[in-house]
């Protein structure tokens, strides 16, 4: 049964074509993901499907009386409503959420729905039901919006980056929740483990065209690699032919006969094709790093509390050359606070931070605070440097650096406010890296970046000769980059583990099995003693 039919839709912004004449359908029970580079039209396509925008051409048709929910990246929650009001339109259930003893007797169906609301909201860390939306942090509001979509029980859900602002436990719960339901959905996410576990089909948007891959993300990667290899071979043949035709064009006299016109036209088509392919590519990260000495970062018995909330208690660590630290913990545990203390943006209550004399830190914060929307893209880079040192002693201009980060020349004089969320994050990352840091401190760098950029960033950090301290909810990214884990366990305790995120989760599973075994053994012993 087809829930959604998309026929020959196109969308452009000025001269920029996002997609052209694409068609696809989604049947009941299918779970699809849409992948594409930042700025190529993912969110625009989702907005068209959700009815918040219209295509230039073509039609979008949902099955009659289908209930559709859309989780957008923008905040659309009513700011003066309570959390309870946002999660249900049923006044009886809303009253039950706000009062321990509701004013009405709930039906069995209402009691079931109330239980679901409490369960989902609890798993996603949604705060007290009586609070107003405008009293919540940005992350809390995002989790409230996600809770609402899951609780609404729509026939078809569209989600744009649902894992943003979730901690790792929440992501794994959401993964399990969606995998165990027969829900129909289309989502955009950069979380590759999530894609592998949830999706049975991948839609890829590239060069304005849509490619469909039946299977999960791993299968998509195989097929994309095959297509890229074939296109690479075709491009090489096109380049060889172009060189031959270019030589012929140069040898021809100015007054060419009509007999050659078709060949001349074909040459120009071939020229445009090879030029376009040459302009495409990946982000190039070969920026130089500053020399690093023996002393890097020493954390001497630091503590930090807010009132009765103890975030960090007597944490002590000395960072060694080449170490890459991944920080994990629940939302609000103190991860960002620790990074701010290290960077001197926030004081600790006790202890001290000592940074080596040769250390040049690069701090990527969750919010791109140092980039004004009213500046042009090229101005953001030139404010730091007109020429940037690269590996091997080379230097390139600000314009050349932007092109390496996939900002083509037509975008250099655009205002930052015109960029997509992912493009803004990529620009912000560039401003951090071009200062040649040898200690990178990254707070959620993966938010809103496309998968291609994430892969290149992972490769760069894996071979980075300096040190890295990273907070991220992207498990794949953490596994690729981190070789040590700092785990916030609550009440200020931070445990240190040699290994990546996978090793950390395996350790937790072993601990749970041991605790369960110990509990079962204790119960059996108690039972035997009672029988005696």
C-alpha positions in Angstrom: 0.0 0.0 0.0 1.6 3.3 -1.1 1.5 6.0 1.5 3.4 8.6 -0.5 3.9 9.3 -4.2 6.3 11.9 -5.4 6.1 12.6 -9.2 8.6 14.7 -11.2 9.2 17.4 -8.6 11.9 20.1 -9.1 13.2 22.9 -6.9 15.6 25.8 -7.5 16.7 28.9 -5.7 17.7 31.4 -8.3 20.4 29.8 -10.5 20.9 27.0 -7.9 19.1 23.8 -8.8 18.5 21.6 -5.8 16.8 18.7 -7.5 15.3 18.2 -10.9 12.4 16.0 -12.0 12.7 13.4 -9.2 10.1 10.7 -8.4 9.8 8.1 -5.7 7.2 6.4 -3.6 7.1 5.1 0.0 4.9 2.1 1.0 3.4 1.3 4.4 5.9 0.1 6.9 9.0 1.3 5.0 11.8 3.1 6.8 13.8 5.3 4.4 16.7 7.7 4.9 17.7 10.6 2.7 21.4 11.3 2.4 23.1 14.2 0.6 25.8 16.8 1.0 25.0 19.9 3.0 23.2 22.6 1.0 22.0 20.3 -1.7 18.3 20.2 -0.8 17.6 17.6 2.0 15.7 19.9 4.3 14.0 21.6 1.3 12.7 18.2 0.1 11.4 17.3 3.6 9.6 20.7 3.8 7.9 20.1 0.5 6.8 16.6 1.6 5.5 18.1 4.9 3.5 20.7 3.0 5.5 23.6 4.3 6.9 24.5 0.8 5.9 23.8 -2.7 7.9 22.4 -5.6 8.5 24.5 -8.8 7.1 21.5 -10.7 5.6 18.1 -10.0 3.2 16.7 -7.4 3.4 15.2 -3.9 0.4 13.0 -2.9 -0.2 11.3 0.4 -2.9 8.5 0.8 -6.2 10.0 1.9 -6.7 10.7 5.6 -3.1 9.8 6.4 -1.9 11.4 9.6 1.6 12.9 9.0 4.0 14.3 11.6 7.2 16.3 10.9 10.1 16.8 13.2 11.8 19.9 11.8 15.2 21.4 12.8 13.4 24.7 13.4 11.6 25.3 16.7 7.9 25.4 16.1 6.6 24.7 19.6 4.1 27.1 21.2 6.4 29.0 23.6 3.7 29.8 26.2 2.2 26.3 26.4 3.1 23.8 29.1 5.0 20.6 28.4 1.9 18.7 29.2 -0.2 20.7 26.7 2.4 20.0 24.0 2.4 16.3 24.5 -1.4 15.7 24.4 -4.5 17.5 23.1 -6.6 15.4 25.6 -7.5 17.6 28.6 -8.1 14.5 30.8 -4.6 13.2 30.1 -3.0 16.7 30.4 -4.7 17.1 33.8 -3.4 13.6 34.8 0.2 14.7 33.8 -0.1 17.9 35.9 -1.8 16.4 39.0 -1.0 13.3 41.0 -4.7 12.9 41.5 -6.5 13.8 38.2 -9.9 15.4 38.3 -11.3 12.8 35.9 -11.4 9.1 35.8 -9.4 8.0 32.8 -10.6 5.4 30.3 -8.4 2.3 29.7 -7.3 3.8 26.4 -6.4 7.1 28.1 -4.5 5.3 30.8 -2.5 3.4 28.1 -1.7 6.7 26.3 -0.8 8.4 29.5 1.7 5.5 30.2 3.2 6.0 26.7 3.7 9.7 27.3 5.4 9.2 30.6 7.6 6.5 29.2 8.7 8.3 26.0 9.1 11.7 27.8 11.2 10.0 30.5 13.5 8.2 28.1 14.2 11.5 26.3 14.8 13.5 29.4 11.8 15.8 28.9 11.5 17.9 32.1 8.6 18.5 34.4 5.2 18.6 32.6 4.0 21.8 34.3 6.9 23.9 32.9 6.3 26.3 30.0 8.1 25.7 26.8 9.9 29.1 26.9 11.5 28.0 30.3 13.3 25.1 28.6 16.8 25.1 27.1 17.1 24.7 23.3 18.1 21.0 23.7 15.2 20.3 26.0 12.8 21.9 23.4 14.3 19.7 20.7 13.7 16.6 22.8 10.1 17.7 23.6 9.4 18.1 19.9 10.8 14.6 19.2 8.7 13.2 22.1 5.6 14.8 20.6 6.2 13.2 17.2 6.7 9.8 18.7 3.7 10.0 21.0 1.3 11.4 18.3 1.2 7.9 16.7 1.1 9.4 13.1 0.8 7.0 10.1 3.8 8.6 8.5 6.6 10.5 10.2 9.3 12.8 8.6 12.3 13.5 10.8 15.1 16.0 10.2 18.2 15.0 12.3 16.3 13.4 15.2 19.5 12.4 17.1 20.7 16.0 17.5 20.6 17.0 21.2 20.2 13.4 22.4 22.9 11.8 24.6 24.2 8.4 23.7 21.7 6.4 25.9 18.8 8.3 24.4 20.0 7.6 20.9 20.2 3.9 21.6 16.8 3.9 23.1 15.3 5.8 20.1 17.0 3.3 17.8 15.4 0.4 19.6 12.0 2.1 19.8 11.9 2.8 16.0 13.3 -0.6 15.1 10.6 -2.4 17.1 7.6 -0.5 15.6 5.9 -0.9 12.3 6.0 2.9 11.7 6.5 4.4 8.2 9.1 7.1 8.0 11.5 9.1 6.1 14.4 10.7 8.0 17.6 12.7 7.5 20.4 11.8 9.9 24.2 11.8 9.9 24.3 8.9 12.5 25.6 6.0 10.5 25.0 3.3 13.2 21.4 4.6 13.4 21.0 4.3 9.6 22.3 0.8 9.6 19.9 -0.3 12.4 16.8 1.5 11.4 16.5 2.0 7.6 15.7 -0.6 5.0 16.2 1.8 2.0 18.4 4.8 1.3 17.5 7.7 -1.0 20.6 9.6 -2.2 20.3 13.1 -3.6 23.3 14.0 -5.7 23.7 16.5 -8.6 20.0 17.2 -8.5 19.2 13.5 -9.2 17.8 10.9 -6.8 19.3 7.4 -6.5 17.5 4.6 -4.7 19.3 1.8 -2.8 17.3 -1.0 -1.3 19.1 -2.1 1.9 20.7 -0.4 4.9 23.5 2.1 5.0 26.3 -0.4 4.6 24.7 -1.8 1.4 24.3 1.8 0.1 28.0 2.4 0.7 28.9 -0.6 -1.4 26.6 0.4 -4.3 27.8 4.0 -4.1 31.4 2.9 -4.3 30.6 0.8 -7.4 28.9 3.8 -9.0 31.7 6.2 -8.1 34.2 3.8 -9.6 32.2 3.5 -12.8 31.8 7.3 -13.0 35.5 7.8 -12.4 36.3 5.5 -15.3 33.8 7.4 -17.5 35.3 10.7 -16.4 38.8 9.5 -17.3 37.5 8.5 -20.8 35.8 11.9 -21.1 39.0 13.7 -20.1 41.0 11.8 -22.7 38.4 12.6 -25.3 38.3 16.2 -24.2 42.1 16.5 -24.7 41.7 15.1 -28.2 38.9 17.4 -29.1 40.6 20.4 -27.6 43.6 19.8 -29.8 41.3 19.5 -32.8 39.5 22.8 -31.9 42.8 24.6 -31.6 44.0 23.4 -35.0 40.9 24.4 -36.9 40.8 27.6 -38.9 38.3 30.3 -37.7 35.9 29.8 -40.6 34.7 26.3 -40.0 32.3 24.6 -42.3 28.9 23.5 -41.3 30.2 19.9 -41.5 32.1 20.5 -38.3 29.3 22.2 -36.4 28.0 19.1 -34.7 31.5 18.2 -33.5 32.0 21.7 -32.1 28.7 21.5 -30.3 29.6 18.1 -28.9 33.0 19.6 -27.7 31.2 22.3 -25.7 28.9 19.7 -24.1 31.9 17.6 -23.2 33.8 20.6 -21.8 30.9 21.5 -19.5 30.7 17.9 -18.3 34.3 17.5 -17.4 34.5 20.9 -15.8 31.5 20.1 -13.6 33.0 16.8 -12.5 36.3 18.4 -11.8 34.7 20.9 -9.5 33.1 18.2 -7.4 35.0 16.6 -4.7 35.5 16.2 -1.0 36.5 18.5 1.7 40.3 18.7 1.7 41.8 18.8 5.2 45.6 19.2 4.9 46.0 22.3 7.1 49.3 22.6 9.0 49.5 22.1 12.8 51.8 24.0 15.2 54.8 22.2 16.8 53.8 20.4 20.0 56.1 20.1 23.0 56.3 17.5 25.8 53.9 19.2 28.2 50.4 19.4 26.7 47.5 19.6 29.2 47.5 18.9 32.9 44.3 18.7 34.9 45.1 18.9 38.6 42.3 17.6 40.9 39.5 19.9 39.6 36.0 20.1 41.1 32.9 21.9 40.0 29.4 22.2 41.4 26.3 24.3 40.9 24.7 24.5 44.3 23.9 20.9 45.3 24.6 19.6 41.8 28.1 18.1 41.7 29.4 17.9 38.1 33.1 17.2 38.6 34.7 15.9 41.8 38.5 15.8 42.1 39.3 14.9 38.4 43.0 14.5 37.7 44.6 13.7 34.3 47.7 14.4 32.3 47.2 14.4 28.5 50.0 12.7 26.6 51.1 13.4 23.0 48.8 12.0 20.4 46.0 11.0 22.7 42.4 11.4 21.5 39.8 11.6 24.2 36.1 10.9 23.8 33.8 12.3 26.5 30.5 10.5 27.2 27.7 11.1 29.7 24.1 12.0 30.0 22.8 15.5 29.0 23.6 18.0 31.8 26.3 15.7 33.3 29.0 18.4 32.8 30.7 17.6 29.6 30.6 21.1 28.1 31.4 22.6 31.5 34.6 20.5 31.6 35.6 21.8 28.1 34.9 25.4 29.2 37.0 25.0 32.3 39.9 23.6 30.2 39.6 26.6 27.9 39.5 29.1 30.7 36.0 30.2 29.9 34.7 29.0 33.2 36.4 28.7 36.6 36.6 25.5 38.6 35.9 25.5 42.4 39.1 23.6 43.2 42.2 22.5 41.4 43.8 24.0 38.3 44.5 23.6 34.6 48.0 23.9 33.2 48.5 24.1 29.5 52.0 23.6 27.8 53.8 26.6 26.4 53.7 25.3 22.8 50.0 24.4 22.9 47.8 26.2 20.4 44.2 25.1 21.3 41.4 25.1 18.8 37.9 25.2 20.4 34.9 24.2 18.4 31.9 25.1 20.5 28.3 23.8 20.1 27.2 27.3 19.0 29.1 29.1 16.3 29.3 32.2 18.4 32.1 33.9 16.6 30.5 34.0 13.2 28.2 36.9 12.3 25.3 36.2 10.0 25.8 39.6 8.5 29.3 38.9 7.3 30.2 37.5 3.8 31.7 34.1 3.8 35.1 35.4 2.4 35.2 38.1 5.1 35.0 35.4 7.9 38.1 33.8 6.5 40.1 36.9 5.7 39.6 38.3 9.2 41.8 35.4 10.4 44.3 35.4 7.5 44.6 36.2 3.8 47.0 33.3 3.3 46.9 30.0 5.2 49.9 27.7 5.8 49.2 24.1 4.7 51.2 20.9 5.3 54.5 20.7 3.4 55.2 24.4 3.8 52.7 25.5 1.1 50.4 28.5 1.4 47.0 29.1 -0.2 44.7 32.1 -0.4 41.5 32.5 1.6 39.5 31.9 -1.6 41.4 28.7 -2.4 40.8 27.4 1.1 37.1 28.0 0.9 37.0 26.0 -2.4 38.8 23.1 -0.6 36.0 23.2 1.9 33.4 22.9 -0.9 32.4 26.6 -0.9 32.4 27.3 -4.6 33.3 30.8 -5.8 29.7 31.8 -6.3 29.2 31.4 -2.5 32.3 33.4 -1.3 30.4 36.7 -1.3 27.1 35.3 0.1 26.1 36.4 3.6 26.5 33.7 6.3 22.8 33.9 7.0 22.1 32.5 3.5 24.1 29.3 4.3 22.4 26.0 5.4 22.9 24.8 9.0 25.5 22.3 7.8 27.4 24.9 5.7 27.6 27.2 8.7 29.1 24.4 10.8 31.6 23.6 8.1 32.6 27.3 7.8 33.0 27.4 11.6 35.1 24.3 11.6 37.3 25.9 9.0 37.9 29.0 11.2 39.0 26.7 14.0 41.4 24.6 11.9 43.0 27.4 10.0 44.6 28.7 13.2 46.9 25.7 13.1 45.9 24.2 16.5 47.8 21.3 18.0 45.1 20.6 20.6 41.6 20.3 19.2 38.7 20.6 21.7 35.5 19.8 19.9 32.0 20.1 21.4 29.5 18.3 19.2 31.3 18.9 15.9 29.1 16.4 14.1 25.8 18.3 14.5 24.4 19.2 11.0 27.5 18.0 9.1 26.8 15.7 6.1 28.2 12.2 6.1 30.8 12.9 3.4 32.3 15.8 5.5 32.2 13.6 8.7 34.2 10.9 6.9 36.9 13.3 5.8 37.0 14.9 9.3 37.3 11.4 10.9 40.2 10.6 8.6 41.9 13.9 9.4 41.5 13.4 13.2 42.7 9.8 13.0 46.0 10.9 11.5 46.2 14.3 13.4 49.6 14.5 15.2 48.3 16.7 17.9 45.8 15.8 20.7 42.0 15.8 20.5 39.3 16.1 23.2 35.8 15.5 21.8 32.2 15.5 23.0 29.9 13.9 20.4 26.7 11.8 20.3 27.9 10.2 17.0 28.9 6.7 18.0 30.5 5.9 14.7 32.6 9.1 14.9 33.6 8.3 18.4 34.7 4.8 17.5 36.8 6.1 14.6 38.5 8.9 16.5 38.8 8.2 20.3 41.4 5.9 21.9 40.5 6.9 25.5 37.1 7.6 27.1 36.3 10.0 29.9 32.9 8.8 31.2 30.7 11.1 33.4 29.0 8.6 35.8 27.1 11.0 38.0 27.8 12.8 41.3 31.0 14.3 39.9 32.7 11.0 39.2 34.6 10.7 35.8 36.0 7.3 34.9 38.9 6.8 32.5 38.9 3.9 30.0 41.6 2.9 27.5 39.7 2.2 24.3 36.9 3.7 22.1 33.1 4.0 22.6 32.5 0.4 21.6 34.9 -0.8 24.2 33.2 1.4 26.8 29.7 0.0 26.0 31.1 -3.6 26.1 32.5 -2.8 29.6 29.1 -1.5 30.7 27.4 -4.7 29.4 29.8 -6.9 31.3 29.3 -4.9 34.5 25.5 -5.3 34.1 25.9 -9.1 33.5 28.1 -9.4 36.6 25.7 -7.4 38.7 22.8 -9.5 37.5 24.7 -12.7 38.2 25.6 -11.5 41.7 22.0 -10.5 42.3 20.7 -13.9 41.2 23.3 -15.7 43.3 22.3 -13.7 46.3 18.6 -14.4 45.8 19.3 -18.2 45.4 21.4 -18.1 48.6 18.6 -16.3 50.5 16.1 -18.8 49.2 18.1 -21.8 50.3 18.7 -20.3 53.8 14.9 -19.7 54.2 14.1 -23.3 53.2 16.5 -24.6 55.7 
